Amino acid sequence: MAYSFSVNGFADLVRQHQGMVFSLAYHFLQDRSLAEDVTQEVFLQLYRETEPLETEQHVRYWLRKVASHRCIDAARRRKIRPRLGLESIPEPAARDGFHDPMLSETLRKLVATLPETPRMIVVLRYQEDMDPTEIAEAVGMPVATVKSHLHRSLTMLREKMQRLKKETVR
């Protein structure tokens, strides 16, 4: 059964998925206003979509794919990639056994320094909990390329964290 987009049905679909689309956009773009704009663009495109979306999984896949592409477009268009010096990132206070908001903030800032495509892949993997095959389908690239981006991104993030750790020990 294809999803029909009556006004009430479409509103229900938006209510059901807007949190996921906004979360993806916000975690990628780090800008609430821009994430809201991207979310609106994604749902406008869904409303205009002429191909039938058959299942709930198909709708979720379609939304993630389009949101990923719109986020990358927005980042390139507005050149929002932050340029952070390591000295501007607060010292992480790592303790075992509980959530460390400082470490989370540091990681968020470090992820924001990644180029657009690798950053989107990291967000899809760790924010949306998608596996590399799903990510490859969503961003339209081979699985091996997704895995390479993940490996390189994690290596870069580890190196940056090590540098931060050394600087804070001094």
N, C-alpha and C positions, 0 to 999 in steps of 0.2 A: 504494500500500500504506500503510495507516494504521499508526502506531506503536502497538504493543501494550505494555502496561505490566505485564509479568510482573515478579516481584521482581528477578530478575537483569537483565532488560532495562531496568527503571527505574533500577537502581543504575548500569548502564553509562551511561545518559542523564545522570544526575546527575554522574558522574565526568567526562563529556565536556564539560559546560557549566557546571559550578559555578564555574570560574575566571572565565569571562566575566560571569556574574551577580554574583559577589562583587566583581569589579573595578569594574563599573558602580556597584554600591551603595557601595563604599568611596570611590571618587572623588567621588561625589555627597555622601555623608553625612560623610566625614572622621572616621568613628568605626568602628573595627574590630568592636566588639561589636554595634553597631547594624546594620552591614553584614552580619554573620553572621546576625542575626535576620531581616533582610529576605530574605536568600538562602534561608534555611530556609522562610520563608513562601511564597516564589515556588515552590519545589519541592513544597511541600505542596499548593499550589493546582494545580500541574501534575498531581500524583498524583490529585487529585480531579476533574480536568478530564473532562467527559463528551463533549465534541466531539472527534472524531478529528483528530490532527495528521498531515497527509499526508506531508510531506517534511522533510528535515533543515532546509531554509530556513524552513519553516513553524514548526518547533520553535524555532529561533533567534529568529525574528521574535516569536513568542508570548512567549518568555522575556524578551526585551528590553522588550516592551510592558508586561508585568506588572511586571517589575522597576522600570521607570520610574515607574509609578503607585504601587507600594509605597514607593519611596524618597520621593516627594513626600508621600505620606500620613505616613510616619514623620517627615519633617522638620517637617511642620505639627503633628503630634501632640506631638512632644517639644520643639518650638521650639528646634531646635539651630542655627539660623542664627547663626553667630558674628558678634559685633560687634567688629570690629577697628579700632583707630585706626591711621591711617597711620604714626604714630610707633612702633608696635609691630612693624612689618614691617621686616626687616633690609634693609640697603642692598644692591641687586643689583650684582654685579661682572661686567659683561658683557664678554666677550672673544669674538672671532670664532674659529671653527674647532674649538671643543670644547663639550661639554655643561656648562652652568653650573648646579650644584645649587642655588645661592642664588637664581638667577633662577627656576628651576623652583619652588622653595618660595614665592617671592614671588607668582608667578602662581597657584599653588595656593590661597594665602590670599586673593588678590584674587578669584578665581573663587568661593570660598566665601562672599564677601560678596554675591553676586548673589541675588535672590529665587529661590524654589524652582523655578518653571517655567522661567525663562530659564537657571538654573544647570543643570537637567537637559538642556536643549537643547544647551548648550555642551558638557557632558560627552558626550552622545551623538554630537555632531559631531566633537569632537577626541579623545576617549578611545576611542570605539567606531568612529570613522571612518565614520559613517553620513552619507548625503547628506540634504538637506532633505526630499526626498520620503519616504524611509524614516523619518525622524524624525517627520514629520507623521502617518504611519500609526501609529507606535508610541505617540505621545502623544495621538492623536485630535484633531488640530487642522488647519486648512488650511495648505497649504504656505506661502502668503504670510505667515501669522502666524508660522510657524517662522522664515522669513527675516527678518521684522521683529525678532523676539526676538534672533536672532543678530546682526543689524546693531547694535541698541541695546546689547546686551551687550558686543560688541567695542568700540564707541565708549566705553562706560563704563570698560572695562578700560584702553583707551589713555589716557583722561584721568587715571585713577588712577596709571598708570605715569608719566605726564608730571609729575604732582604729586610723586610720589616722587623722580623724577630732579631736579626743582628743589630739593627739600628737602635732598637729599644733596649738591648742589653748594654750598650755603651754607656 
